[in-house]
Amino acid sequence: MTDGPAAGRPLVAVLDYGIGNLRSAQKALEHVGADARLTADHGLIRDADAVVLPGVGAFGACMDALRASGLDAEAVDAAASGRPFLGICVGMQLLYEGSEESPGVAGLGVLPGTLRLLPDTVKRPQMQWNLLDVRRPSALFAALDDPVWVYFVHSYAADAADPTVVATCDYGGPVAAAVERGPLWATQFHPEKSGATGLALLGGFVEAAAAAAGRPAQEDQR
């Protein structure tokens, strides 16, 4: 049995599969009002109001670590559960079927397609702030004011023409920056490294988690 969420705060499970700096996402979510827990506890993940899959590094190494932790099935189930779900950076990439970065390594297959290397005409990785082009009304960006500048660190990207892509950036052409499919959100950029804009996005995610759980979101520190 897991401890219940802190009073007034939606319980957000941040999947802990032992890769990279996962705690930075947890701390940012706490800052904007979540009871965010970095966890590999299957029961807590299933009980959570929302789930976050962060990731940094290589696609194959992250996918191998996620499978070794036994959290791959939990991630797929959470993404299909109707609860708010957020993939961040490589955590977004893992939702796809695969990546050119790691041939032969299957992704989670929640979203169709394969990640492709950024074009030869640009420096790789894209490691910079970049301006988003938000293509259509989106719950993901509802709390953000234009212009939307966010921080990227990546060399591979999803197909920008996919209809789930709600925002792109210009980096040698349009690059998929965020996807939204119902309560499933994912960002190629790092909201936890994107200053006040990123915190506003995470705050919107926490508010969605609170609404899904039927409780008012706690006042945050934005």
C-alpha contacts under 8 A as a table, 3 or more apart, distances in Angstrom:
res1	aa1	res2	aa2	distance
1	M	43	G	7.26
2	T	43	G	6.97
2	T	44	L	5.83
4	G	11	L	7.90
5	P	8	G	7.92
5	P	9	R	6.41
5	P	10	P	6.43
5	P	11	L	5.18
5	P	35	D	6.17
6	A	9	R	5.50
6	A	10	P	7.62
6	A	11	L	7.60
6	A	35	D	6.02
8	G	215	R	6.88
8	G	216	P	6.65
8	G	217	A	6.32
8	G	218	Q	5.46
9	R	33	G	6.18
9	R	34	A	5.17
9	R	35	D	5.40
9	R	210	A	7.18
9	R	217	A	6.13
9	R	218	Q	5.76
10	P	33	G	7.83
10	P	34	A	5.38
10	P	35	D	5.79
10	P	48	A	7.95
10	P	49	D	6.06
10	P	50	A	7.79
10	P	206	V	6.97
10	P	209	A	6.04
10	P	210	A	5.05
10	P	213	A	7.05
10	P	215	R	7.54
10	P	217	A	7.04
11	L	34	A	6.29
11	L	35	D	4.85
11	L	36	A	5.99
11	L	37	R	7.60
11	L	48	A	5.16
11	L	49	D	5.23
11	L	50	A	6.67
11	L	209	A	7.87
12	V	34	A	6.42
12	V	35	D	6.02
12	V	36	A	4.63
12	V	37	R	6.29
12	V	48	A	5.60
12	V	49	D	5.87
12	V	50	A	4.79
12	V	51	V	5.53
12	V	52	V	7.18
12	V	206	V	7.98
12	V	209	A	7.70
13	A	36	A	5.95
13	A	37	R	5.17
13	A	38	L	6.25
13	A	39	T	6.43
13	A	44	L	7.17
13	A	45	I	5.54
13	A	48	A	5.87
13	A	49	D	7.91
13	A	50	A	6.36
13	A	51	V	4.79
13	A	52	V	6.17
14	V	22	L	7.84
14	V	25	A	7.76
14	V	26	Q	6.44
14	V	36	A	6.74
14	V	37	R	5.77
14	V	38	L	4.67
14	V	39	T	6.08
14	V	51	V	5.96
14	V	52	V	4.72
14	V	53	L	6.17
14	V	54	P	7.44
15	L	38	L	6.00
15	L	39	T	5.48
15	L	40	A	6.03
15	L	45	I	7.87
15	L	51	V	7.38
15	L	52	V	6.28
15	L	53	L	5.57
15	L	54	P	7.31
15	L	71	L	7.49
16	D	19	I	7.68
16	D	22	L	6.98
16	D	38	L	5.53
16	D	39	T	4.95
16	D	40	A	5.21
17	Y	40	A	6.82
17	Y	65	A	6.08
17	Y	66	L	5.43
17	Y	69	S	5.63
17	Y	71	L	7.18
18	G	22	L	7.99
18	G	65	A	6.94
19	I	22	L	7.05
19	I	55	G	7.04
19	I	56	V	7.26
19	I	62	C	6.58
19	I	65	A	6.98
20	G	55	G	6.76
20	G	56	V	5.65
20	G	57	G	7.16
21	N	24	S	6.11
21	N	56	V	7.50
22	L	25	A	5.85
22	L	26	Q	6.92
22	L	38	L	7.60
22	L	54	P	6.34
22	L	55	G	7.09
23	R	26	Q	4.93
23	R	27	K	6.12
23	R	38	L	6.84
24	S	27	K	5.18
24	S	28	A	6.24
24	S	192	E	6.77
25	A	28	A	5.19
25	A	29	L	6.24
25	A	54	P	7.18
25	A	192	E	5.74
26	Q	29	L	5.20
26	Q	30	E	6.25
26	Q	36	A	5.61
26	Q	37	R	6.58
26	Q	38	L	6.39
27	K	30	E	5.06
27	K	31	H	6.19
27	K	36	A	7.56
28	A	31	H	4.98
28	A	32	V	6.61
28	A	192	E	5.80
28	A	199	L	6.98
28	A	202	L	7.69
29	L	32	V	5.33
29	L	33	G	6.60
29	L	34	A	5.53
29	L	35	D	7.77
29	L	36	A	6.12
29	L	199	L	7.99
29	L	202	L	6.40
29	L	203	G	7.41
29	L	206	V	7.40
30	E	33	G	5.31
30	E	34	A	4.74
30	E	35	D	5.97
30	E	36	A	5.61
31	H	34	A	7.30
31	H	220	D	6.63
31	H	221	Q	6.13
31	H	222	R	7.67
32	V	199	L	6.81
32	V	202	L	6.97
32	V	203	G	5.22
32	V	206	V	7.30
32	V	219	E	7.90
32	V	220	D	4.64
32	V	221	Q	5.84
32	V	222	R	6.37
33	G	203	G	7.26
33	G	206	V	6.86
33	G	217	A	7.03
33	G	218	Q	5.63
33	G	219	E	6.43
33	G	220	D	4.73
33	G	221	Q	7.47
34	A	206	V	6.06
34	A	218	Q	7.92
39	T	44	L	7.70
39	T	45	I	7.57
40	A	45	I	7.60
40	A	69	S	7.63
40	A	71	L	7.11
41	D	44	L	5.38
41	D	45	I	6.26
42	H	45	I	5.12
42	H	46	R	6.24
42	H	71	L	7.77
42	H	74	E	7.17
43	G	46	R	5.18
43	G	47	D	6.15
44	L	47	D	4.99
44	L	48	A	5.94
45	I	48	A	5.23
45	I	51	V	7.03
45	I	74	E	7.45
46	R	74	E	7.77
46	R	78	A	7.37
48	A	51	V	6.78
49	D	83	R	6.49
49	D	84	P	7.33
49	D	209	A	5.60
49	D	210	A	7.28
49	D	212	A	6.95
49	D	213	A	5.85
50	A	83	R	5.60
50	A	84	P	4.86
50	A	85	F	5.74
50	A	209	A	5.55
51	V	78	A	6.71
51	V	83	R	7.65
51	V	84	P	6.61
51	V	85	F	4.91
51	V	86	L	6.48
52	V	85	F	5.74
52	V	86	L	4.72
52	V	87	G	5.85
52	V	88	I	7.65
53	L	75	A	7.40
53	L	85	F	7.88
53	L	86	L	6.19
53	L	87	G	4.67
53	L	88	I	6.22
53	L	91	G	5.10
53	L	92	M	7.58
54	P	87	G	5.76
54	P	88	I	4.59
54	P	89	C	6.60
54	P	90	V	6.73
54	P	91	G	4.55
54	P	92	M	7.63
55	G	62	C	6.92
55	G	88	I	6.25
55	G	89	C	5.84
55	G	90	V	4.44
55	G	91	G	4.50
55	G	92	M	7.88
56	V	62	C	7.53
56	V	89	C	6.62
56	V	90	V	5.39
56	V	91	G	7.57
57	G	61	A	7.37
57	G	62	C	7.01
57	G	90	V	7.07
58	A	61	A	5.41
58	A	62	C	6.20
58	A	90	V	7.61
58	A	101	E	7.34
58	A	102	S	7.89
59	F	62	C	5.29
59	F	63	M	6.05
59	F	90	V	6.51
59	F	93	Q	7.27
59	F	94	L	6.91
59	F	99	S	6.95
59	F	101	E	6.55
59	F	102	S	6.31
60	G	63	M	5.10
60	G	64	D	5.99
60	G	101	E	7.44
60	G	102	S	5.20
60	G	105	V	6.08
61	A	64	D	5.14
61	A	65	A	6.12
62	C	65	A	5.09
62	C	66	L	6.06
62	C	90	V	7.68
62	C	94	L	7.92
63	M	66	L	5.05
63	M	67	R	6.20
63	M	94	L	6.69
63	M	105	V	7.63
63	M	106	A	7.90
63	M	107	G	6.70
64	D	67	R	5.21
64	D	68	A	6.04
65	A	68	A	4.98
65	A	69	S	6.09
66	L	69	S	5.24
66	L	70	G	6.48
66	L	71	L	5.63
66	L	72	D	5.48
67	R	70	G	5.10
67	R	71	L	6.18
67	R	72	D	5.22
68	A	71	L	7.79
69	S	72	D	7.66
70	G	73	A	6.90
70	G	74	E	7.70
71	L	74	E	4.95
71	L	75	A	6.10
72	D	75	A	5.17
72	D	76	V	6.41
72	D	108	L	7.12
73	A	76	V	5.11
73	A	77	D	6.08
74	E	77	D	5.09
74	E	78	A	5.95
75	A	78	A	5.13
75	A	79	A	6.07
76	V	79	A	5.17
76	V	80	A	6.35
76	V	108	L	6.68
76	V	110	V	6.64
77	D	80	A	5.20
77	D	81	S	5.93
78	A	81	S	4.96
78	A	82	G	7.61
78	A	83	R	6.96
78	A	85	F	6.98
79	A	82	G	7.10
79	A	83	R	7.38
79	A	84	P	7.88
79	A	85	F	5.81
79	A	110	V	7.44
79	A	184	L	6.29
80	A	83	R	7.84
82	G	182	G	7.94
82	G	183	P	6.23
82	G	184	L	7.88
83	R	183	P	6.28
83	R	184	L	7.85
83	R	209	A	7.35
83	R	212	A	6.88
84	P	183	P	4.72
84	P	184	L	5.93
84	P	185	W	7.57
84	P	205	F	7.27
84	P	208	A	6.69
84	P	209	A	5.86
84	P	212	A	7.63
85	F	183	P	6.27
85	F	184	L	4.82
85	F	185	W	5.94
85	F	186	A	7.90
86	L	92	M	7.88
86	L	184	L	6.20
86	L	185	W	4.79
86	L	186	A	5.13
86	L	187	T	7.72
86	L	205	F	7.96
87	G	90	V	7.75
87	G	91	G	4.63
87	G	92	M	4.37
87	G	95	L	7.73
87	G	185	W	6.45
87	G	186	A	4.29
87	G	187	T	6.26
88	I	91	G	4.66
88	I	92	M	5.12
88	I	186	A	5.80
88	I	187	T	5.14
88	I	188	Q	6.15
88	I	189	F	6.95
88	I	190	H	6.33
88	I	191	P	7.81
89	C	92	M	5.25
89	C	93	Q	6.65
89	C	153	V	7.88
89	C	154	H	7.65
89	C	186	A	7.83
89	C	187	T	5.92
89	C	188	Q	4.25
89	C	189	F	5.57
89	C	190	H	6.15
90	V	93	Q	4.72
90	V	94	L	6.09
90	V	188	Q	7.19
91	G	94	L	5.25
91	G	95	L	6.92
91	G	186	A	7.81
92	M	95	L	5.55
92	M	96	Y	7.66
92	M	186	A	5.20
92	M	187	T	6.07
92	M	188	Q	6.21
93	Q	96	Y	5.72
93	Q	98	G	7.99
93	Q	99	S	7.76
93	Q	107	G	7.96
93	Q	115	L	7.00
93	Q	157	A	7.55
93	Q	158	A	7.41
93	Q	188	Q	7.61
94	L	97	E	7.59
94	L	98	G	7.40
94	L	107	G	5.20
94	L	108	L	5.91
94	L	109	G	7.95
95	L	107	G	6.22
95	L	108	L	5.04
95	L	109	G	5.74
95	L	110	V	5.12
95	L	111	L	5.67
96	Y	99	S	7.84
96	Y	107	G	5.49
96	Y	108	L	5.97
96	Y	109	G	4.85
96	Y	110	V	5.96
96	Y	111	L	4.73
96	Y	112	P	5.67
96	Y	113	G	5.83
96	Y	114	T	6.23
96	Y	115	L	7.44
97	E	106	A	5.83
97	E	107	G	4.51
97	E	108	L	6.01
97	E	109	G	4.26
97	E	110	V	7.38
97	E	111	L	6.82
97	E	112	P	5.96
97	E	113	G	5.61
97	E	114	T	5.72
98	G	102	S	7.56
98	G	103	P	7.47
98	G	104	G	7.83
98	G	105	V	6.40
98	G	106	A	5.11
98	G	107	G	4.75
98	G	109	G	7.70
98	G	113	G	7.06
98	G	114	T	4.81
98	G	115	L	6.36
99	S	102	S	5.66
99	S	103	P	6.51
99	S	105	V	7.68
99	S	107	G	7.74
99	S	114	T	5.04
99	S	115	L	4.31
99	S	116	R	6.38
99	S	156	Y	7.76
100	E	103	P	5.54
100	E	114	T	7.05
100	E	115	L	6.02
100	E	116	R	5.58
100	E	117	L	6.74
100	E	156	Y	7.90
101	E	115	L	7.82
101	E	116	R	7.72
101	E	117	L	7.40
101	E	156	Y	7.42
102	S	105	V	5.74
106	A	109	G	7.71
108	L	111	L	7.95
109	G	112	P	6.26
113	G	158	A	7.24
113	G	159	D	7.35
114	T	158	A	6.51
114	T	159	D	7.68
115	L	156	Y	5.82
115	L	157	A	5.03
115	L	158	A	4.63
115	L	159	D	7.09
116	R	156	Y	5.22
116	R	157	A	5.48
116	R	158	A	6.41
116	R	159	D	7.63
117	L	155	S	5.95
117	L	156	Y	4.39
117	L	157	A	6.56
118	L	122	V	7.41
118	L	124	R	7.10
118	L	155	S	5.66
118	L	156	Y	5.47
118	L	157	A	6.70
118	L	172	G	7.90
119	P	122	V	6.06
119	P	172	G	6.48
120	D	123	K	7.44
121	T	172	G	6.30
122	V	126	Q	7.99
122	V	171	Y	6.98
122	V	172	G	5.89
123	K	126	Q	6.41
124	R	127	M	7.76
124	R	154	H	7.47
124	R	155	S	5.42
125	P	153	V	6.26
125	P	154	H	5.01
125	P	155	S	4.36
126	Q	152	F	6.30
126	Q	153	V	5.43
126	Q	154	H	5.41
126	Q	155	S	6.12
126	Q	171	Y	7.83
127	M	151	Y	7.48
127	M	152	F	5.43
127	M	153	V	4.40
127	M	154	H	6.76
128	Q	151	Y	5.68
128	Q	152	F	5.52
128	Q	153	V	6.85
129	W	149	W	6.26
129	W	150	V	5.28
129	W	151	Y	4.29
129	W	152	F	6.14
130	N	149	W	5.46
130	N	150	V	5.69
130	N	151	Y	6.40
130	N	152	F	7.23
130	N	169	C	6.58
130	N	170	D	7.72
131	L	147	P	7.09
131	L	148	V	5.75
131	L	149	W	4.54
131	L	150	V	6.64
131	L	169	C	5.94
131	L	170	D	7.57
132	L	147	P	7.55
132	L	148	V	5.52
132	L	149	W	6.22
132	L	150	V	7.42
132	L	167	A	6.22
132	L	168	T	5.67
132	L	169	C	4.83
132	L	170	D	7.85
132	L	177	A	7.46
133	D	148	V	7.97
133	D	167	A	5.38
133	D	168	T	5.23
133	D	169	C	5.87
134	V	137	P	7.70
134	V	141	F	7.96
134	V	166	V	5.97
134	V	167	A	4.26
134	V	168	T	6.66
135	R	166	V	5.33
135	R	167	A	5.44
135	R	168	T	7.59
136	R	166	V	6.10
136	R	167	A	7.86
137	P	141	F	7.78
137	P	142	A	7.55
138	S	141	F	5.55
138	S	142	A	6.07
138	S	166	V	6.94
138	S	180	E	7.54
139	A	142	A	4.96
139	A	143	A	7.97
139	A	204	G	7.98
140	L	143	A	7.72
140	L	180	E	7.22
140	L	185	W	6.85
140	L	201	L	6.67
140	L	204	G	7.11
140	L	205	F	7.33
141	F	144	L	5.32
141	F	201	L	6.46
142	A	204	G	7.58
143	A	200	A	6.24
143	A	201	L	6.48
143	A	204	G	6.18
144	L	148	V	7.17
144	L	197	T	6.65
144	L	200	A	6.43
144	L	201	L	6.76
145	D	148	V	6.70
148	V	197	T	7.03
149	W	194	S	7.56
149	W	197	T	7.27
150	V	189	F	6.51
150	V	190	H	7.22
150	V	191	P	6.95
150	V	193	K	7.87
150	V	194	S	4.96
150	V	195	G	7.96
150	V	197	T	7.18
150	V	198	G	6.97
151	Y	189	F	5.54
151	Y	190	H	5.77
151	Y	191	P	7.29
151	Y	193	K	6.31
151	Y	194	S	5.29
152	F	188	Q	6.99
152	F	189	F	4.45
152	F	190	H	6.15
153	V	189	F	6.90
153	V	190	H	7.81
154	H	157	A	7.66
154	H	188	Q	7.77
157	A	175	V	6.63
157	A	176	A	6.20
157	A	188	Q	7.62
158	A	175	V	7.55
158	A	176	A	5.69
159	D	162	D	5.69
159	D	175	V	7.53
159	D	176	A	6.30
160	A	165	V	6.36
160	A	168	T	6.86
160	A	174	P	6.34
160	A	175	V	5.51
160	A	176	A	4.41
161	A	165	V	7.16
162	D	165	V	5.66
163	P	166	V	7.62
164	T	179	V	5.17
164	T	180	E	5.52
164	T	181	R	6.02
165	V	168	T	7.41
165	V	176	A	6.32
165	V	177	A	7.42
165	V	178	A	5.73
165	V	179	V	4.19
165	V	180	E	6.48
166	V	177	A	7.85
166	V	178	A	5.79
166	V	179	V	5.30
166	V	180	E	6.32
167	A	176	A	6.48
167	A	177	A	5.40
167	A	178	A	5.18
167	A	179	V	7.03
168	T	174	P	5.82
168	T	175	V	5.15
168	T	176	A	4.64
168	T	177	A	4.62
168	T	178	A	6.81
169	C	173	G	7.96
169	C	174	P	5.65
169	C	175	V	5.26
169	C	176	A	6.80
169	C	177	A	6.17
170	D	173	G	5.18
170	D	174	P	4.79
170	D	175	V	6.08
171	Y	174	P	6.35
171	Y	175	V	6.36
176	A	179	V	7.71
176	A	188	Q	7.28
177	A	187	T	5.81
177	A	188	Q	4.94
177	A	189	F	6.46
178	A	185	W	7.42
178	A	186	A	5.52
178	A	187	T	4.27
178	A	188	Q	5.94
178	A	189	F	7.81
179	V	185	W	5.80
179	V	186	A	5.28
179	V	187	T	6.55
180	E	183	P	7.25
180	E	184	L	5.71
180	E	185	W	4.60
180	E	186	A	6.59
181	R	184	L	5.13
181	R	185	W	6.58
182	G	185	W	7.70
187	T	190	H	7.04
187	T	191	P	7.80
190	H	193	K	5.34
190	H	194	S	6.29
190	H	198	G	7.50
191	P	194	S	4.90
191	P	195	G	7.54
191	P	197	T	7.47
191	P	198	G	3.94
191	P	199	L	6.58
191	P	201	L	7.01
191	P	202	L	7.00
192	E	195	G	7.11
192	E	198	G	5.77
192	E	199	L	6.61
192	E	202	L	7.92
193	K	198	G	6.86
194	S	197	T	5.99
194	S	198	G	4.57
194	S	199	L	7.35
195	G	198	G	5.44
195	G	199	L	6.37
196	A	199	L	5.04
196	A	200	A	6.11
196	A	222	R	7.40
197	T	200	A	5.13
197	T	201	L	6.40
198	G	201	L	5.08
198	G	202	L	6.25
199	L	202	L	5.02
199	L	203	G	5.91
199	L	222	R	7.00
200	A	203	G	4.89
200	A	204	G	6.27
200	A	222	R	7.22
201	L	204	G	5.15
201	L	205	F	6.47
202	L	205	F	4.94
202	L	206	V	6.24
203	G	206	V	5.04
203	G	207	E	6.16
203	G	220	D	7.85
204	G	207	E	5.02
204	G	208	A	6.20
205	F	208	A	5.03
205	F	209	A	6.26
206	V	209	A	4.92
206	V	210	A	6.17
206	V	217	A	7.33
207	E	210	A	4.99
207	E	211	A	6.14
207	E	216	P	7.88
207	E	217	A	5.61
208	A	211	A	5.06
208	A	212	A	6.10
209	A	212	A	5.11
209	A	213	A	6.19
210	A	213	A	5.08
210	A	214	G	6.16
210	A	215	R	5.26
210	A	216	P	5.88
210	A	217	A	5.30
211	A	214	G	4.99
211	A	215	R	5.96
211	A	216	P	6.68
211	A	217	A	7.53
212	A	215	R	7.81
